[in-house]
């Protein structure tokens, strides 16, 4: 991968999207690539190949692999990881863009954190809509898909950053649309359960036919 401003920005976009899904899988993938020198990464990411980084991310990825698939607990896990995924995604973006000018580096950091936040928010919203279902299959399928996308997209971004960034933006847009639709779909049933007085008031205001 050539370290042009465009390629580095594209790598930041794709990796930040992946980080919003699973920060440990993303950093672990980048760390393994840096350690094995399978592909050339921006010099600022070489530190991800350190043994302690690989060990910590490997352990945390294993924990998240299980925790993120337990209905109910996955909501707590994702809520807590708001303060993990976003800052670390910004930090990865900062180091990935170390070859750029200080202004571009700050911009890349903001883009990375922003994309990770949007991705994390969409993921959490989708989980909030799916978790109430009585069967665990939906949560397991969603979580497994997120893990595969995070690893696959991160790897692909180191080979074809522009294509990976485009795919990430398409997936992010789709995720936001789906999350909003699902939240609207469950909003009325939840209001009937927790605020029946509002439902009666709305029904009374509707003109009778």
C-alpha positions, -999 to 999 in steps of 0.1 A, spaced: 0 0 0 14 34 -10 12 59 19 -5 87 0 -29 111 18 -58 95 0 -48 59 9 -42 68 45 -75 86 48 -93 56 32 -75 33 56 -86 54 86 -123 54 73 -124 17 69 -105 8 101 -127 32 121 -158 17 109 -145 -18 118 -134 -4 152 -170 8 159 -181 -28 154 -153 -45 173 -123 -25 184 -104 -55 197 -107 -75 164 -97 -44 144 -66 -36 165 -57 -73 167 -59 -77 129 -37 -46 123 -13 -58 150 -9 -92 134 -3 -76 100 23 -53 115 40 -81 134 42 -105 105 49 -77 80 24 -94 57 16 -60 43 31 -26 46 13 -4 71 19 33 79 49 36 102 27 49 130 9 16 133 40 -5 138 35 -3 176 3 -24 172 26 -54 166 40 -53 201 35 -85 220 16 -69 249 -8 -53 224 -15 -86 207 -20 -105 240 -43 -79 255 -64 -75 223 -65 -113 219 -78 -118 254 -104 -90 251 -115 -102 217 -121 -137 231 -142 -121 260 -162 -99 236 -168 -128 213 -188 -144 241 -202 -114 259 -215 -97 227 -237 -127 219 -256 -129 252 -290 -112 248 -294 -84 274 -258 -85 285 -247 -74 251 -265 -41 256 -245 -34 288 -213 -45 271 -219 -22 242 -229 8 264 -197 4 284 -176 2 252 -187 37 241 -157 50 261 -134 24 246 -142 21 209 -144 58 200 -112 70 217 -91 40 206 -104 44 170 -93 81 172 -59 71 186 -54 45 158 -64 72 132 -39 96 148 -10 72 145 -20 59 111 -18 95 98 15 104 115 31 109 80 6 137 72 7 173 82 -4 181 118 -36 197 105 -44 166 84 -35 143 113 -59 161 136 -86 159 109 -80 122 104 -83 117 142 -116 135 142 -129 115 112 -118 82 128 -135 90 161 -166 103 144 -170 73 121 -164 49 150 -191 67 171 -216 66 143 -209 29 137 -210 21 174 -243 40 178 -259 22 149 -248 -11 162 -262 -4 196 -295 8 182 -299 -23 161 -291 -45 192 -317 -25 212 -343 -35 186 -333 -71 183 -325 -80 220 -362 -81 231 -368 -110 208 -371 -142 229 -346 -163 208 -308 -157 210 -302 -166 174 -306 -130 162 -280 -117 186 -255 -145 178 -259 -140 141 -255 -102 143 -225 -104 165 -208 -130 144 -214 -110 113 -200 -79 130 -169 -99 139 -164 -112 104 -169 -77 89 -145 -60 113 -117 -85 106 -124 -88 69 -127 -51 62 -96 -42 82 -76 -68 63 -91 -56 30 -84 -19 38 -46 -27 40 -47 -40 4 -74 -19 -12 -81 11 10 -102 31 -14 -126 2 -21 -127 -7 16 -135 29 26 -163 31 1 -178 -2 14 -175 11 49 -194 43 41 -221 23 23 -225 -1 53 -225 28 77 -253 46 58 -273 14 56 -268 7 93 -280 42 102 -311 38 81 -319 3 94 -313 14 130 -337 43 127 -363 21 111 -360 -6 138 -362 19 166 -393 34 151 -408 0 147 -404 -9 184 -412 25 197 -450 21 197 -451 -13 214 -428 0 241 -449 31 246 -480 9 250 -462 -11 277 -446 18 296 -468 48 288 -504 35 282 -517 70 292 -500 85 261 -515 59 239 -550 66 252 -545 103 248 -534 99 212 -563 76 205 -587 102 220 -574 130 198 -579 110 166 -612 118 149 -637 90 148 -648 77 114 
